[in-house]
Amino acid sequence: MSTELDEEELGAAERFVRLSVSIVVMVPVTVFVGYGGWSVLTITAVLGLWDPETEDGDHLRERLFEWPDRNREVMRTDGHAPLPLRP
């Protein structure tokens, strides 16, 4: 009986560790990937190295910064709003 209890405790502890590692690793990765393009373009623009523009003449870094909010608006309508396919 004591071995069954130890296995159950180990299983719960292992699940907790896996969940914790997933949260600790994936949250920063998701944030960096989500805003990483914007931050790289902003740094290069501040340094005067590279500041690409879209076909409309807007700066790409500004469009990338607004991108998550535009996607959230589509998700709030349950996908009924037109999806902004390009930044």
Backbone bond lengths (Angstrom), bond angles and torsions (degrees), N, CA, C in turn:
res aa  C-N    CA-C-N  psi(-1)  N-CA   C-N-CA  omega(-1)  CA-C   N-CA-C  phi
1 M - - - 1.438 - - 1.522 111.54 -
2 S 1.302 116.90 -37.00 1.461 118.72 -178.24 1.524 111.23 -66.85
3 T 1.334 118.09 -29.04 1.466 119.34 178.88 1.520 111.14 -70.32
4 E 1.335 118.13 -35.42 1.457 120.28 177.62 1.526 110.83 -64.71
5 L 1.302 116.59 -41.37 1.455 120.81 179.61 1.531 110.41 -65.12
6 D 1.320 117.05 -42.13 1.460 120.46 178.83 1.524 111.01 -62.75
7 E 1.318 117.51 -40.08 1.462 121.09 179.60 1.528 110.93 -66.41
8 E 1.337 116.86 -38.94 1.459 119.75 178.22 1.521 110.95 -66.24
9 E 1.323 117.16 -42.25 1.459 120.36 178.21 1.520 110.69 -64.81
10 L 1.309 116.81 -41.47 1.459 120.69 178.83 1.523 110.07 -64.43
11 G 1.317 117.62 -39.63 1.458 120.35 178.65 1.514 112.07 -63.56
12 A 1.318 117.06 -42.48 1.464 120.47 178.47 1.524 110.61 -67.66
13 A 1.325 116.70 -40.93 1.466 120.33 178.95 1.525 110.39 -65.20
14 E 1.311 116.07 -41.48 1.467 119.67 179.39 1.529 110.87 -65.01
15 R 1.321 117.27 -41.58 1.464 120.39 177.37 1.523 111.07 -63.36
16 F 1.327 116.36 -40.40 1.465 120.22 178.56 1.528 111.19 -63.45
17 V 1.317 116.82 -42.70 1.474 120.56 178.97 1.519 110.19 -64.31
18 R 1.306 117.38 -44.22 1.473 120.23 179.67 1.528 111.24 -63.21
19 L 1.310 116.71 -41.91 1.461 120.56 178.16 1.524 110.63 -63.84
20 S 1.314 116.55 -44.63 1.467 120.57 -179.94 1.521 111.51 -62.63
21 V 1.322 117.02 -44.81 1.465 120.56 179.21 1.523 110.14 -63.64
22 S 1.313 117.11 -40.96 1.464 119.88 178.75 1.517 111.10 -60.24
23 I 1.320 116.87 -44.09 1.463 120.29 -179.33 1.519 110.67 -67.48
24 V 1.319 116.66 -46.42 1.467 120.80 -177.06 1.522 111.21 -64.65
25 V 1.318 117.85 -34.60 1.466 120.94 -178.24 1.524 111.42 -86.42
26 M 1.316 117.77 -45.75 1.459 120.24 -170.56 1.522 114.05 -75.82
27 V 1.306 119.05 -32.40 1.468 119.76 -179.50 1.527 111.11 -62.99
28 P 1.338 119.43 -51.42 1.473 117.86 177.71 1.527 113.21 -63.31
29 V 1.323 117.13 -37.33 1.470 119.63 179.11 1.520 109.96 -63.73
30 T 1.318 117.39 -44.06 1.459 121.04 179.75 1.522 111.40 -63.13
31 V 1.311 116.73 -43.40 1.466 119.92 179.26 1.518 110.37 -65.30
32 F 1.335 117.49 -43.64 1.462 119.85 -178.79 1.523 110.98 -65.70
33 V 1.318 116.95 -44.48 1.467 119.39 179.74 1.522 110.07 -65.71
34 G 1.322 116.79 -38.75 1.461 120.10 -179.51 1.512 113.52 -65.55
35 Y 1.315 116.59 -42.65 1.460 120.41 -178.29 1.524 112.20 -110.07
36 G 1.321 117.31 4.79 1.459 120.70 -176.92 1.512 113.73 -63.36
37 G 1.320 117.08 -42.33 1.462 120.31 179.28 1.512 111.48 -62.97
38 W 1.319 115.67 -41.80 1.461 119.95 178.65 1.521 111.11 -63.57
39 S 1.341 116.70 -43.68 1.466 119.08 -177.41 1.520 111.68 -67.37
40 V 1.320 117.97 -39.28 1.472 120.59 178.25 1.521 110.30 -64.52
41 L 1.320 117.60 -45.15 1.465 120.09 179.88 1.521 111.69 -66.62
42 T 1.327 117.40 -34.91 1.463 119.98 177.94 1.524 110.83 -66.95
43 I 1.309 117.04 -42.62 1.469 120.41 178.73 1.520 110.78 -63.33
44 T 1.334 116.91 -44.91 1.468 118.54 179.92 1.522 111.35 -66.99
45 A 1.331 117.78 -32.56 1.467 120.08 178.05 1.524 110.97 -70.01
46 V 1.326 116.78 -40.54 1.468 120.23 179.01 1.525 110.37 -64.24
47 L 1.320 116.20 -38.64 1.464 120.15 179.27 1.524 112.31 -77.22
48 G 1.323 116.91 -8.45 1.457 121.04 178.83 1.516 113.71 78.34
49 L 1.322 116.84 20.26 1.460 120.20 -177.14 1.526 112.68 -88.19
50 W 1.334 116.50 -48.26 1.466 119.11 -172.67 1.516 108.40 -157.84
51 D 1.309 116.93 128.83 1.462 121.90 178.83 1.526 108.32 -143.89
52 P 1.342 117.50 79.68 1.463 120.40 -175.41 1.525 112.42 -66.27
53 E 1.315 114.45 153.12 1.460 121.25 178.60 1.521 109.66 -117.80
54 T 1.324 115.56 156.24 1.458 121.22 176.16 1.524 108.81 -83.01
55 E 1.321 115.82 179.23 1.466 120.21 178.92 1.525 111.60 -63.73
56 D 1.342 116.66 -28.05 1.465 121.50 179.99 1.522 112.82 -80.37
57 G 1.318 117.42 -8.81 1.456 121.34 -178.47 1.518 114.10 94.72
58 D 1.341 117.35 -0.86 1.465 120.39 176.45 1.527 109.08 -78.15
59 H 1.324 115.48 155.07 1.458 119.10 175.98 1.524 109.39 -74.50
60 L 1.320 116.32 135.27 1.456 121.48 -177.86 1.525 111.36 -62.72
61 R 1.324 118.05 -35.34 1.468 120.66 -179.02 1.523 111.24 -62.69
62 E 1.325 117.73 -34.89 1.465 120.17 178.59 1.521 110.98 -69.77
63 R 1.322 116.24 -38.82 1.469 119.43 177.83 1.527 111.34 -66.43
64 L 1.344 116.53 -39.93 1.461 119.36 179.34 1.522 111.55 -66.19
65 F 1.323 117.04 -33.93 1.459 120.51 178.88 1.529 110.82 -67.23
66 E 1.320 117.75 -35.24 1.463 122.03 -179.57 1.525 112.89 -82.64
67 W 1.313 117.72 -13.44 1.462 122.96 -173.31 1.530 113.62 -56.44
68 P 1.334 121.43 -49.19 1.472 119.50 -179.14 1.527 113.05 -60.11
69 D 1.324 117.54 -37.86 1.466 119.72 178.92 1.519 111.28 -66.17
70 R 1.318 116.96 -38.17 1.468 120.02 178.49 1.523 110.45 -65.39
71 N 1.322 116.86 -39.91 1.460 119.30 178.59 1.525 111.51 -68.62
72 R 1.338 117.59 -35.40 1.462 120.57 177.39 1.521 111.06 -62.15
73 E 1.318 116.93 -37.87 1.466 120.38 178.80 1.525 110.61 -61.72
74 V 1.314 116.91 -39.25 1.470 120.59 178.30 1.525 109.92 -67.41
75 M 1.331 117.43 -41.60 1.461 120.12 -179.60 1.524 111.41 -65.37
76 R 1.314 117.76 -33.46 1.470 120.74 179.51 1.521 111.88 -67.09
77 T 1.319 117.56 -27.14 1.462 120.59 178.00 1.518 111.50 -89.68
78 D 1.324 116.57 9.92 1.457 122.58 -179.56 1.527 111.53 60.49
79 G 1.315 115.96 34.55 1.458 121.24 176.18 1.510 114.95 83.89
80 H 1.338 118.36 7.12 1.462 120.42 -178.21 1.521 112.93 -84.97
81 A 1.314 117.93 -19.12 1.471 120.72 176.77 1.527 108.48 -80.54
82 P 1.314 117.45 153.92 1.468 118.88 178.15 1.527 110.67 -65.22
83 L 1.305 115.72 133.11 1.459 121.91 -178.21 1.521 110.49 -78.79
84 P 1.340 116.72 126.94 1.462 118.56 176.15 1.526 109.16 -74.30
85 L 1.315 116.77 102.99 1.459 120.51 -173.13 1.520 113.45 -76.15
86 R 1.300 116.62 -24.82 1.462 119.22 -178.09 1.520 109.35 -127.62
87 P 1.333 115.93 145.48 1.458 117.45 175.98 1.487 109.12 -67.97
